[in-house]
Amino acid sequence: MKMTKYLNILATILVIIFLGMLTIDYFRYDSYSTSFPFYTYIILRGVEFLIPSVILFIISKIIKHKKK
């Protein structure tokens, strides 16, 4: 039970970090000096933080389901 709780907390922390990093990227983004659009930052941060977060949530659900 503790393992699933820790996995869920870690996944939630990754989502919070994603939102924080995306906010920082938003304020640093300058469309005049950057040749690529802002959604590339969103995709990059999603790959970096959201995909591992989803994987952790799925692993947590699988472990919880197998223990029952």
Secondary structure, DSSP 8 states (H G I E B T S, - for coil): -HHHHHHHHHHHHHHHHHHHHHHHHHHH--TTT-SS-THHHHHHHIIIIIHHHHHHHHHHHHHHHHH-
